[in-house]
Amino acid sequence: MILIAFGTRPEIIKLFPVINALKEQGLHFRTVFTGQQMDLYEDVKELVPVPDFNFADAFSGKQKHNTLGESFIKICKAAEKLFQENHFDIVVVQGDTTTAYALAQMAFYNGIKVAHVEAGLRTFDLANPYPEELNRVLISRLAYVHFAPTKQAFLNLQREGVGNVHLVGNTIVDAVNFFKAKMNSPATSRKVLVTLHRRENHFHMEMIFDELQFLASGNPDLEIILPIHPNPNVQKHRKRLSAPNIRVIDPVGYPEMLRLIGESYFLITDSGGLQEEGTCFNKKVLVVREKTERPETIEIGLGRLVGKEISKAITWARIPPPPLRESPYGNGHTAEMIAEYLKKYGD
Ligand code: UDP
């Protein structure tokens, strides 16, 4: 029995192709939702089946936002009970969230194999991104099987001396293709899609929003669209974005997000997922971070690390990107390969 664990929006987006592939290959599995991101769950919950196990009760009550430690402890407690009361052969976690690390750690304590999807990403700096770099390093120490999305990630894991590493690509390309096939080819507009939410940027959000204001005022032909993250550390500064060509909207569902990416001129983001998705649509990405664990976007000429100095990179962003080629993150058949490996490891 396989357990697929998710608690946040990006985990659901990157695991629904795996769930579909498991169904196609007739494998038995269950799902658990940890409730880590209750507010964003609504936007993406139709991508996955209704979870067999749901820890949302652990997060209910007056308190809307939990510290990292509170989330970790709540998920660990619920996972321990789940593993004591049910039998699983293998637990699948994705990426670098508190959910992924807590489930992996509790599975390990209960003698259950852990399979890690999107393994081996590294910035080699525990402060960037925080706490994700630590989570992913720790998961690599205890996982039994590692699904590396890129050659670089594969090499990182080899260097760390872990076994059972498979280079399979990133399921994000499968997720994009699932919807892209049904989309009309979007015409490029002057829209610039922005997402910002990283914890390391919370302390600088005022400065970053002021940069966006400056950018919007100096480039009146651009229409800046920001689906704003519900985190209060982002929300509390939204009033700073008052330029007439900035539109702050609520988070959107995944198909709508892909439509927005497809018609964008370029992207400005601190998100991991958008650095990958941009390559599926041949969009340039200004990465509002000091370091990235996804160097592939930069290597193919589509990405640039801008830190907080977004406006300085506008001239580069406006230059049309090199011709579209296959995304460095995969060929769209990653989930199938993962399902086949899970069959083998679950036996
Ligand atoms: N996303 C979405 N709707 C939004 C904003 C983002 O569907 O309003 C998607 C986005 O396309 C990407 C994922 O959510 O696949 C990114 O999630 P997030 O930025 O929370 O995390 P990260 O990518 O940094 O892990």
Boltz pocket constraint, residues with backbone or C-beta under 6 A from the ligand:
constraints:
  - pocket:
      binder: B
      contacts: [[A, 9], [A, 10], [A, 13], [A, 195], [A, 197], [A, 227], [A, 228], [A, 250], [A, 251], [A, 252], [A, 253], [A, 254], [A, 257], [A, 258], [A, 270], [A, 271], [A, 272], [A, 273], [A, 274], [A, 277]]
      max_distance: 6.0
